[in-house]
């Protein structure tokens, strides 16, 4: 999800208290904050712990470095293993949305001057939620376990109400497990897209009001479509983990049209993908080769490889997020550390640092403000 809202908050103090059950998670209430002109934003990472999911907060400093902050419980349970997804944690304005795959719920947490405050925890309407997307007051969750999507209505106070009658099945290709990876609204909110890693399919749902229609399947240009994002013209830019490549699609009238089919990055397992705010560049996180590749995006949605190895990661990458101003790229590593890179105007990446946070249990989401 791309959202232009930017907010600068005071830094959050690290919390050492250990909650019941040994999760090492502090209660959101009681957090304090201090004034620090060097803090320009934050990075948020879901721990996905089975004993209690939580969000690790990092202060994002003016010079691009990160500083480890507090850990705040979501009120739900993580899976304790990789979600194999993108957008397990997203931000819209002053709210974070986090899926809890261990107990089939979704949490909202408010970003306040005193830290994160839990607003609501609601059932997702399906089994094993792994990805969430938000547009206005509409929230949709991808339930990987039963291959469904379900909607919720967002209230002004951050509370969620299940959208009755909104559950839709993913398209099915034979008996193959869809192993769906991501759900996202298109920037105009008129469609939902869902990638299937298991059966090489991308589903498109036209959205009427707050309700999605039936799934319209499109065969992916390459195998294992995984993470995706949009350029400023609404073209879908999709990673393909199988060939380690990127494809692009036009979205209109409830269907997809291939623009660039399977442009290889020559690396291994391109899984997570983000586009810059100006829509000119895309970055793929290549899990098996511990690299980041960069692509150039033309105004008509065509993609071309810019740098096969734009950056290297230590220990592989497992998710990605760009700061709202587009100047820094954060890569989540397999051990929960966050690698930071400066992004130049021409798409070059410069490594800055790796920052350690709370212990995590597999890939589970990354967002920034």
Secondary structure, 3 states (H helix, E strand, C coil): CCCCCCCCCCEECCCCCCCCCCCCCECCCCCCEECCCCEEEEEEEECCCCCCCEEEEEEEECCCCEEEEEEEECCCCCCCCCCCCCCCEEEECCEEEEEECCCCEEEEEEEECCEEEEEEEEECCCCCEEEEEEECCEEEEEECCCCEEEEEEECCCCCEEECCCCCEECCCCCCCCCCEEEEEECCCCCEEEEEECCCCEEEEEEEECCEECCCEEEECCCCCEEEEEECCCCCEEEEECCCCEEEEEEEECCEEEEEEEEEECCCCCEEEEEECCCCCEEEEEECCCCEEEEEEECCCCCEEEEEEEEEECCCCEEEEEECCCCCEEEEEECCCCEEEEEECCCCCEEEEEEECCCCCCCCCCEEEC
